[in-house]
Structures are given as C-alpha cells and as structure tokens.
Amino acid sequence: MAVGSTLGPPLSWNERLVGKDLVSSRRGIIATGVEVEGDFDFIERDITRSIVNGIPSILFSERVQHFLGKDMANTIVIKLLGRNIGFATLQNRVSILWRPLMPFQLMDIENGYFLAKF
C-alpha cells in the first residue's frame, strides 16, 4: 500500500527479503507489506527470518512459494559441461537448437549455470 508520492530507485530483492527500509520515504511503503512486480505484496507473516548455526535463514509461506513456483514454471537451469562459452554464444545456440516460438530471457547465475526463462 503506497502512502507517499515520491518515488525513488526501487528496492533490490535483497533489501526486500531482509526487510531493509520497510518504512521508506523513497517508496512510500508501510511496514506490513513490500511492493513487488505484478499484483503480489509480501505481508508480515509471509517471511520468517532466523539465524541457524550463525547462518541467516529465510523461510517463505506457502503463498509466496506458490507465486514463485508459478513464475518459474517456464524456466530451466542450464549447466555447461566441459569448456565455457560466452553468454551471447549460448543465447544464439539455444535459439538455433531449440527454436523457441517467442523470445526468451537468459541469465548468467555464475559457475557455468544459466537460467533460461521461456
């Protein structure tokens, strides 16, 4: 629920998850929810943060997991085996080999892993 009219740079996913700047004049966001893309808002009970053996842990509610699962339904993980190739080369090879009907997004997630969202 937006309460201010001054919009600044959007919060990163990291800032949204760890709760940084929940009450912010940058975005006009109140502490009960954080705006995200589409019609989805995090509410207070959606995220449970804790520390397990000194490591931060974030647990999501069923509602958030369902939303994320729906968004990931047309996404695959690509792992390059053997030698590495460049991002543009991989994008061209995927286009040539799979011939998708619509454009797709490719994201480098490091260590030879990529996400392809169709």
DSSP file (Angstrom, degrees, kcal/mol; ACC not computed):
  #  RESIDUE AA STRUCTURE BP1 BP2  ACC     N-H-->O    O-->H-N    N-H-->O    O-->H-N    TCO  KAPPA ALPHA  PHI   PSI    X-CA   Y-CA   Z-CA
    1    1 A M              0   0    0      0, 0.0    29,-0.7     0, 0.0     2,-0.3   0.000 360.0 360.0 360.0 116.0    0.0    0.0    0.0
    2    2 A A  B     +A   29   0A   0     27,-0.1    27,-0.2     1,-0.1    26,-0.1  -0.644 360.0 170.5 -84.0 134.4    1.7    3.2   -1.1
    3    3 A V        +     0   0    0     25,-1.9     2,-0.3    -2,-0.3    25,-0.1   0.462  58.9  61.2-119.2  -7.3    1.3    6.2    1.1
    4    4 A G        -     0   0    0     24,-0.4    22,-0.0    23,-0.3    21,-0.0  -0.797  61.2-148.3-120.2 162.6    3.8    8.7   -0.5
    5    5 A S  S    S+     0   0    0     -2,-0.3     2,-0.7    -3,-0.0    -1,-0.1   0.522  71.9  96.3-105.2  -6.8    4.0   10.3   -3.9
    6    6 A T        -     0   0    0     19,-0.2     2,-0.5     0, 0.0    -2,-0.1  -0.751  56.6-168.2 -87.8 115.4    7.9   10.5   -4.0
    7    7 A L        +     0   0    0     -2,-0.7    20,-0.2    20,-0.1    19,-0.1  -0.878  11.1 169.2-105.4 135.0    9.3    7.5   -5.9
    8    8 A G        -     0   0    0     18,-1.2     3,-0.1    -2,-0.5    18,-0.0  -0.396  51.6 -37.9-119.9-160.6   13.0    6.8   -5.9
    9    9 A P  S    S-     0   0    0      0, 0.0    -1,-0.2     0, 0.0    17,-0.0  -0.391  73.3-104.5 -64.2 142.9   15.0    3.8   -7.1
   10   10 A P        -     0   0    0      0, 0.0     2,-0.1     0, 0.0    17,-0.0  -0.281  36.2-101.4 -68.2 154.7   13.3    0.5   -6.4
   11   11 A L        -     0   0    0      1,-0.1     2,-0.1    -3,-0.1    10,-0.0  -0.479  37.4-118.1 -71.3 144.7   14.4   -1.7   -3.6
   12   12 A S     >  -     0   0    0     -2,-0.1     4,-2.3     1,-0.1     5,-0.2  -0.352  25.8-108.0 -75.2 164.8   16.5   -4.7   -4.5
   13   13 A W  H  > S+     0   0    0      1,-0.2     4,-2.6     2,-0.2     5,-0.2   0.889 122.5  54.6 -59.5 -38.4   15.3   -8.3   -3.9
   14   14 A N  H  > S+     0   0    0      1,-0.2     4,-2.4     2,-0.2     6,-0.3   0.934 108.3  47.2 -61.5 -46.5   17.9   -8.5   -1.1
   15   15 A E  H  >>S+     0   0    0      1,-0.2     5,-1.3     2,-0.2     4,-0.7   0.882 112.9  50.2 -62.4 -38.5   16.6   -5.3    0.6
   16   16 A R  H  <5S+     0   0    0     -4,-2.3     3,-0.3     3,-0.2    -2,-0.2   0.910 113.0  45.4 -65.1 -42.6   13.0   -6.7    0.3
   17   17 A L  H  <5S+     0   0    0     -4,-2.6    -2,-0.2     1,-0.2    -1,-0.2   0.889 115.6  43.5 -72.4 -40.1   13.9  -10.0    1.8
   18   18 A V  H  <5S-     0   0    0     -4,-2.4    -1,-0.2    -5,-0.2    -2,-0.2   0.498 111.9-116.9 -87.5  -1.8   16.0   -8.8    4.7
   19   19 A G  T ><5 +     0   0    0     -4,-0.7     3,-1.0    -3,-0.3     2,-0.2   0.636  52.6 164.7  83.8  13.8   13.5   -6.1    5.5
   20   20 A K  T 3 < +     0   0    0     -5,-1.3    -1,-0.2    -6,-0.3    -2,-0.1  -0.456  68.7   0.2 -67.2 132.6   15.8   -3.1    4.9
   21   21 A D  T 3  S+     0   0    0     -2,-0.2    -1,-0.3     2,-0.1     8,-0.2   0.844  75.9 155.4  64.3  37.2   14.0    0.2    4.5
   22   22 A L  S <  S+     0   0    0     -3,-1.0     2,-0.9     1,-0.2    11,-0.1   0.893  73.9  47.8 -65.0 -37.8   10.4   -1.2    5.0
   23   23 A V  S    S+     0   0    0      8,-0.1     2,-0.4     5,-0.1    -1,-0.2  -0.858  89.9 160.6-101.1 100.0    9.2    2.1    6.2
   24   24 A S  B  >> -B   29   0A   0      5,-1.0     4,-1.8    -2,-0.9     5,-0.8  -0.958  48.7-158.9-132.1 134.5   10.7    4.3    3.5
   25   25 A S  T  45S+     0   0    0     -2,-0.4   -19,-0.2     2,-0.2    -1,-0.1   0.700  95.9  69.3 -78.3 -18.8   10.0    7.7    2.1
   26   26 A R  T  45S+     0   0    0      1,-0.2   -18,-1.2   -19,-0.1    -1,-0.2   0.915 121.8  10.6 -61.7 -42.2   11.8    6.5   -1.1
   27   27 A R  T  45S-     0   0    0    -20,-0.2   -23,-0.3     2,-0.1    -2,-0.2   0.547  94.7-124.7-115.9 -12.4    8.9    4.2   -1.9
   28   28 A G  T  <5 +     0   0    0     -4,-1.8   -25,-1.9     1,-0.2     2,-0.4   0.929  54.0 157.7  66.7  44.3    6.2    5.1    0.5
   29   29 A I  B   < -AB   2  24A   0     -5,-0.8    -5,-1.0   -27,-0.2    -1,-0.2  -0.853  33.8-140.4-106.9 135.6    5.8    1.6    1.8
   30   30 A I    >   -     0   0    0    -29,-0.7     3,-1.5    -2,-0.4    -7,-0.1  -0.528  29.3-104.7 -91.0 165.2    4.4    0.7    5.2
   31   31 A A  T 3  S+     0   0    0      1,-0.3    -8,-0.1    -2,-0.2    -1,-0.1   0.614 111.1  66.5 -68.5 -13.3    5.8   -2.0    7.4
   32   32 A T  T 3  S+     0   0    0      1,-0.1    12,-0.8   -31,-0.1     2,-0.3   0.632 110.0  16.9 -84.8 -11.6    3.0   -4.5    6.7
   33   33 A G  E <   -C   43   0B   0     -3,-1.5     2,-0.4    10,-0.2    10,-0.2  -0.998  56.6-146.7-158.3 156.1    3.9   -5.1    3.1
   34   34 A V  E     -C   42   0B   0      8,-1.0     8,-1.7    -2,-0.3     2,-0.1  -0.994  29.9-121.8-125.7 128.0    6.5   -4.6    0.4
   35   35 A E  E     +C   41   0B   0     -2,-0.4     2,-0.3     6,-0.2     6,-0.2  -0.420  34.7 174.4 -68.2 140.3    5.6   -3.9   -3.2
   36   36 A V        -     0   0    0      4,-1.0     4,-0.3     2,-0.2   -23,-0.0  -0.857  43.0 -66.5-133.7 173.1    6.8   -6.4   -5.8
   37   37 A E  S >  S+     0   0    0     -2,-0.3     3,-0.6     2,-0.1     2,-0.1  -0.253 103.1   6.3 -60.4 148.3    6.2   -6.7   -9.5
   38   38 A G  T 3  S-     0   0    0      1,-0.2    -2,-0.2    -3,-0.0     0, 0.0  -0.438 121.1 -41.6  78.5-152.9    2.7   -7.6  -10.5
   39   39 A D  T 3  S+     0   0    0     -2,-0.1     2,-0.5    -4,-0.1    -1,-0.2  -0.139 100.8 113.9-104.6  36.0   -0.2   -7.8   -8.0
   40   40 A F    <   -     0   0    0     -3,-0.6    -4,-1.0    -4,-0.3     2,-0.4  -0.924  39.5-177.0-114.6 130.6    1.8   -9.5   -5.3
   41   41 A D  E     -C   35   0B   0     -2,-0.5     2,-0.3    -6,-0.2    -6,-0.2  -0.983  24.5-129.2-123.9 135.9    2.6   -8.0   -1.9
   42   42 A F  E     -C   34   0B   0     -8,-1.7    -8,-1.0    -2,-0.4     2,-0.3  -0.642  27.8-162.3 -74.2 137.8    4.7   -9.5    0.9
   43   43 A I  E >>  -C   33   0B   0     -2,-0.3     3,-2.1   -10,-0.2     4,-0.5  -0.795  34.5 -95.2-117.0 168.4    2.9   -9.3    4.2
   44   44 A E  G >4 S+     0   0    0    -12,-0.8     3,-0.7     1,-0.3   -11,-0.1   0.817 121.8  47.9 -54.4 -39.7    4.4   -9.7    7.6
   45   45 A R  G 34 S+     0   0    0      1,-0.2    -1,-0.3     3,-0.1     3,-0.1   0.504  94.5  77.5 -83.0  -2.6    3.6  -13.5    8.0
   46   46 A D  G <4 S+     0   0    0     -3,-2.1    15,-1.9     1,-0.1     2,-0.5   0.761  94.9  47.2 -75.6 -25.4    5.0  -14.4    4.5
   47   47 A I  E <<  -D   60   0C   0     -3,-0.7     2,-0.5    -4,-0.5    13,-0.2  -0.971  60.8-171.7-126.0 127.8    8.7  -14.2    5.6
   48   48 A T  E     -D   59   0C   0     11,-2.6    11,-2.7    -2,-0.5     2,-0.4  -0.966  11.5-165.7-117.9 115.4   10.3  -15.7    8.6
   49   49 A R  E     +D   58   0C   0     -2,-0.5     2,-0.3     9,-0.2     9,-0.2  -0.820  19.3 149.8-102.6 139.0   13.9  -14.7    9.2
   50   50 A S  E     -D   57   0C   0      7,-2.5     7,-3.5    -2,-0.4     2,-0.5  -0.948  42.3-115.6-154.0 172.3   16.1  -16.6   11.7
   51   51 A I  E     -D   56   0C   0     -2,-0.3     2,-0.5     5,-0.2     3,-0.0  -0.982  25.4-171.8-118.0 122.0   19.8  -17.5   12.3
   52   52 A V  E >  S-D   55   0C   0      3,-2.8     3,-1.8    -2,-0.5    -2,-0.0  -0.963  75.8 -22.0-117.2 115.7   20.6  -21.2   12.2
   53   53 A N  T 3  S-     0   0    0     -2,-0.5    -1,-0.2     1,-0.3    -2,-0.0   0.870 127.8 -51.9  51.8  41.2   24.2  -22.0   13.4
   54   54 A G  T 3  S+     0   0    0      1,-0.2    -1,-0.3    -3,-0.0    -3,-0.0   0.503 117.4 113.4  79.0   3.9   25.3  -18.5   12.6
   55   55 A I  E <  S-D   52   0C   0     -3,-1.8    -3,-2.8     0, 0.0    -1,-0.2  -0.933  71.5-117.5-112.0 126.7   23.8  -18.6    9.0
   56   56 A P  E     -D   51   0C   0      0, 0.0     2,-0.4     0, 0.0    -5,-0.2  -0.361  32.3-165.1 -61.7 138.8   20.9  -16.4    8.1
   57   57 A S  E     -D   50   0C   0     -7,-3.5    -7,-2.5    -2,-0.0     2,-0.5  -0.988   9.1-166.3-128.9 136.1   17.8  -18.4    7.1
   58   58 A I  E     -D   49   0C   0     -2,-0.4     2,-0.4    -9,-0.2    -9,-0.2  -0.986   4.8-167.9-125.1 122.3   14.7  -17.1    5.3
   59   59 A L  E     -D   48   0C   0    -11,-2.7   -11,-2.6    -2,-0.5     2,-0.3  -0.910   9.0-151.0-110.0 137.2   11.5  -19.2    5.2
   60   60 A F  E     -D   47   0C   0     -2,-0.4   -13,-0.2   -13,-0.2   -14,-0.1  -0.798  17.3-114.8-107.7 149.1    8.7  -18.3    2.9
   61   61 A S     >  -     0   0    0    -15,-1.9     4,-2.4    -2,-0.3     5,-0.2  -0.221  34.3-102.2 -71.7 168.0    5.0  -19.0    3.4
   62   62 A E  H  > S+     0   0    0      1,-0.2     4,-2.5     2,-0.2     5,-0.2   0.867 122.3  58.4 -58.0 -37.6    3.0  -21.4    1.1
   63   63 A R  H  > S+     0   0    0      2,-0.2     4,-1.9     1,-0.2    -1,-0.2   0.904 108.8  43.2 -61.4 -43.4    1.5  -18.3   -0.6
   64   64 A V  H  > S+     0   0    0      2,-0.2     4,-2.7     1,-0.2     5,-0.2   0.912 113.1  52.1 -69.5 -43.0    5.0  -17.0   -1.6
   65   65 A Q  H  X S+     0   0    0     -4,-2.4     4,-2.5     1,-0.2    -2,-0.2   0.882 109.3  50.3 -62.1 -37.8    6.2  -20.4   -2.7
   66   66 A H  H  X S+     0   0    0     -4,-2.5     4,-2.3     2,-0.2    -1,-0.2   0.923 111.5  48.3 -64.7 -44.2    3.1  -20.9   -4.9
   67   67 A F  H  X S+     0   0    0     -4,-1.9     4,-1.9     2,-0.2    -2,-0.2   0.920 114.3  45.6 -62.3 -44.8    3.7  -17.5   -6.5
   68   68 A L  H  X S+     0   0    0     -4,-2.7     4,-1.7     2,-0.2    -2,-0.2   0.892 112.2  51.5 -66.3 -39.9    7.4  -18.2   -7.1
   69   69 A G  H  < S+     0   0    0     -4,-2.5     4,-0.3    -5,-0.2    -1,-0.2   0.893 109.1  50.2 -63.8 -40.1    6.7  -21.7   -8.4
   70   70 A K  H >< S+     0   0    0     -4,-2.3     3,-0.9     1,-0.2     4,-0.2   0.893 111.3  49.1 -64.1 -39.7    4.1  -20.3  -10.9
   71   71 A D  H 3< S+     0   0    0     -4,-1.9     3,-0.4     1,-0.2    -1,-0.2   0.799 112.9  47.6 -69.7 -28.6    6.7  -17.7  -12.1
   72   72 A M  T >< S+     0   0    0     -4,-1.7     3,-1.7     1,-0.2    -1,-0.2   0.360  80.1 102.5 -93.9   4.9    9.4  -20.5  -12.5
   73   73 A A  T <  S+     0   0    0     -3,-0.9    -1,-0.2    -4,-0.3    -2,-0.1   0.815  89.4  37.2 -60.7 -32.1    7.1  -22.9  -14.4
   74   74 A N  T 3  S+     0   0    0     -3,-0.4    44,-3.2    -4,-0.2     2,-0.4  -0.055  98.9 101.2-110.4  31.6    8.7  -22.0  -17.8
   75   75 A T  E <   -E  117   0D   0     -3,-1.7     2,-0.3    42,-0.2    42,-0.2  -0.943  47.5-172.0-118.5 136.8   12.3  -21.6  -16.5
   76   76 A I  E     -E  116   0D   0     40,-2.5    40,-2.6    -2,-0.4     2,-0.5  -0.914  21.8-126.2-124.5 155.6   15.0  -24.1  -16.9
   77   77 A V  E     -E  115   0D   0     -2,-0.3     2,-0.5    38,-0.2    38,-0.2  -0.864  21.7-159.6 -98.6 130.7   18.6  -24.3  -15.5
   78   78 A I  E     -E  114   0D   0     36,-3.4    36,-2.6    -2,-0.5     2,-0.5  -0.955   4.7-168.4-112.6 126.3   21.3  -24.8  -18.0
   79   79 A K  E     -E  113   0D   0     -2,-0.5     2,-0.5    34,-0.2    34,-0.2  -0.967  16.2-139.7-114.4 123.3   24.7  -26.2  -16.8
   80   80 A L        -     0   0    0     32,-2.7     2,-0.4    -2,-0.5     4,-0.0  -0.713  17.5-160.1 -83.1 124.9   27.6  -26.0  -19.2
   81   81 A L        +     0   0    0     -2,-0.5     2,-0.4     2,-0.1    31,-0.0  -0.849  59.6   0.6-104.7 141.1   29.7  -29.1  -19.1
   82   82 A G  S    S+     0   0    0     -2,-0.4     2,-0.1     2,-0.0    -2,-0.1  -0.721 120.4  15.9  87.4-132.0   33.3  -29.1  -20.4
   83   83 A R  S    S-     0   0    0     -2,-0.4     2,-0.2     1,-0.1    -2,-0.1  -0.430  79.6-115.6 -80.9 154.4   34.5  -25.8  -21.7
   84   84 A N        -     0   0    0     -2,-0.1     2,-0.3    -4,-0.0    -1,-0.1  -0.596  26.3-164.7 -86.6 147.3   32.8  -22.5  -21.1
   85   85 A I        -     0   0    0     -2,-0.2    -5,-0.1     1,-0.1    27,-0.1  -0.881  28.4 -92.8-124.7 162.3   31.2  -20.4  -23.8
   86   86 A G     >  -     0   0    0     -2,-0.3     4,-2.3     1,-0.1     5,-0.2  -0.216  32.2-110.9 -72.9 163.4   30.2  -16.8  -23.7
   87   87 A F  H  > S+     0   0    0      1,-0.2     4,-2.5     2,-0.2     5,-0.2   0.934 116.9  46.8 -59.0 -51.3   26.7  -15.5  -22.9
   88   88 A A  H  > S+     0   0    0      1,-0.2     4,-2.3     2,-0.2    -1,-0.2   0.876 111.7  52.3 -62.6 -38.1   25.9  -14.3  -26.4
   89   89 A T  H  > S+     0   0    0      2,-0.2     4,-2.5     1,-0.2    -1,-0.2   0.917 110.3  47.7 -64.4 -43.6   27.1  -17.6  -27.9
   90   90 A L  H  X S+     0   0    0     -4,-2.3     4,-2.8     2,-0.2     5,-0.2   0.916 110.6  51.8 -63.5 -42.7   25.0  -19.6  -25.6
   91   91 A Q  H  X S+     0   0    0     -4,-2.5     4,-2.0     1,-0.2    -2,-0.2   0.908 111.7  46.9 -61.1 -41.7   21.9  -17.5  -26.3
   92   92 A N  H  X S+     0   0    0     -4,-2.3     4,-2.4     2,-0.2    -1,-0.2   0.911 112.4  49.5 -65.4 -42.3   22.5  -18.0  -30.1
   93   93 A R  H  X S+     0   0    0     -4,-2.5     4,-3.1     2,-0.2     5,-0.3   0.906 110.4  49.8 -65.6 -41.2   23.0  -21.7  -29.7
   94   94 A V  H  X>S+     0   0    0     -4,-2.8     4,-2.6     1,-0.2     5,-0.6   0.928 112.1  49.1 -61.8 -43.6   19.8  -22.1  -27.6
   95   95 A S  H  X5S+     0   0    0     -4,-2.0     4,-1.2    -5,-0.2    -2,-0.2   0.906 115.8  42.8 -61.3 -42.3   17.9  -20.1  -30.2
   96   96 A I  H  <5S+     0   0    0     -4,-2.4    -2,-0.2     2,-0.2    -1,-0.2   0.922 120.5  39.7 -72.0 -44.5   19.2  -22.2  -33.1
   97   97 A L  H  <5S+     0   0    0     -4,-3.1    -2,-0.2    -5,-0.2    -3,-0.2   0.914 128.2  28.4 -73.5 -43.3   18.9  -25.6  -31.4
   98   98 A W  H  <5S-     0   0    0     -4,-2.6    -3,-0.2    -5,-0.3    -2,-0.2   0.687  84.0-153.8 -95.3 -20.3   15.5  -25.2  -29.6
   99   99 A R     << -     0   0    0     -4,-1.2    -4,-0.1    -5,-0.6    -3,-0.1   0.926  16.8-153.8  44.2  63.1   13.9  -22.7  -32.0
  100  100 A P        -     0   0    0      0, 0.0    -1,-0.1     0, 0.0     4,-0.1  -0.327  14.7-134.0 -64.8 147.9   11.5  -21.1  -29.4
  101  101 A L  S    S+     0   0    0      2,-0.1    -2,-0.0    -2,-0.0     0, 0.0   0.781  89.4  30.6 -73.0 -27.8    8.3  -19.6  -30.7
  102  102 A M  S    S-     0   0    0     16,-0.1     0, 0.0     1,-0.1     0, 0.0  -0.867 101.1 -83.3-127.0 160.9    8.8  -16.5  -28.6
  103  103 A P        -     0   0    0      0, 0.0     2,-0.3     0, 0.0    -1,-0.1  -0.250  46.0-154.1 -60.3 152.9   11.8  -14.6  -27.3
  104  104 A F        -     0   0    0     -4,-0.1     2,-0.4   -13,-0.1    14,-0.2  -0.879  11.3-122.3-127.6 160.8   13.4  -15.9  -24.1
  105  105 A Q  E     -F  117   0D   0     12,-2.5    12,-2.8    -2,-0.3     2,-0.4  -0.860  21.0-163.4-103.8 138.1   15.4  -14.4  -21.3
  106  106 A L  E     -F  116   0D   0     -2,-0.4     2,-0.4    10,-0.2    10,-0.2  -0.983   5.6-172.0-122.4 132.6   18.8  -15.8  -20.4
  107  107 A M  E     -F  115   0D   0      8,-2.7     8,-2.6    -2,-0.4     2,-0.6  -0.988  20.0-137.3-128.9 129.0   20.5  -15.1  -17.1
  108  108 A D  E     +F  114   0D   0     -2,-0.4     6,-0.2     6,-0.2     3,-0.1  -0.736  20.6 178.2 -81.2 119.3   24.1  -16.0  -16.1
  109  109 A I        -     0   0    0      4,-2.3     5,-0.2    -2,-0.6    -1,-0.1   0.098  46.2-110.7-111.0  22.0   24.0  -17.2  -12.5
  110  110 A E  S >  S+     0   0    0      3,-0.4     3,-1.6     1,-0.0    -1,-0.2   0.287  90.3  64.1  75.5 164.3   27.8  -17.9  -12.3
  111  111 A N  T 3  S-     0   0    0      1,-0.3     3,-0.1    -3,-0.1    -1,-0.0   0.785 130.2 -55.8  56.4  33.7   29.9  -21.1  -12.2
  112  112 A G  T 3  S+     0   0    0      1,-0.3   -32,-2.7   -33,-0.1     2,-0.4   0.575 108.4 124.4  80.5   9.0   28.7  -22.3  -15.6
  113  113 A Y  E <   +E   79   0D   0     -3,-1.6    -4,-2.3   -34,-0.2    -3,-0.4  -0.836  34.0 179.2-104.6 141.9   25.0  -22.1  -14.7
  114  114 A F  E     -EF  78 108D   0    -36,-2.6   -36,-3.4    -2,-0.4     2,-0.5  -0.965  21.4-139.1-135.2 152.0   22.4  -20.2  -16.6
  115  115 A L  E     -EF  77 107D   0     -8,-2.6    -8,-2.7    -2,-0.3     2,-0.5  -0.960  14.4-165.4-109.0 131.1   18.6  -19.7  -16.2
  116  116 A A  E     -EF  76 106D   0    -40,-2.6   -40,-2.5    -2,-0.5     2,-0.6  -0.973   4.0-165.5-116.5 118.0   16.5  -19.6  -19.4
  117  117 A K  E      EF  75 105D   0    -12,-2.8   -12,-2.5    -2,-0.5   -42,-0.2  -0.913 360.0 360.0-109.2 119.3   13.0  -18.3  -19.0
  118  118 A F              0   0    0    -44,-3.2   -43,-0.1    -2,-0.6    -1,-0.1   0.382 360.0 360.0-103.5 360.0   10.6  -19.0  -21.8
